[in-house]
């Protein structure tokens, strides 16, 4: 994964990125086709992912506050940005 090799994240950051990817995947699973055709993903799918982050819960099942939810969403976009062809993974 380019994000890991280029940014050398800590173990905690990798865990956060993994949880963020899981949340995005769960949101896409609810859509027709489940987001399995990567080339077919579009704006509506990104809206679905962002909406999915609005319903995140903590490890003990309580709803996350908006500040707490913003962290995994930010991490998801950081990794997604790195996955785009021709975009540097470094911090900007």
Secondary structure, 3 states (H helix, E strand, C coil): CHHHHHHCCCHHHHHHHHHHHHHHHHHHHCCCCCCCCHHHCCHHHHHHHHHHHCCCECCCCCECCHHHHHHHHHHHHHHHHHHCCCCCCCCC
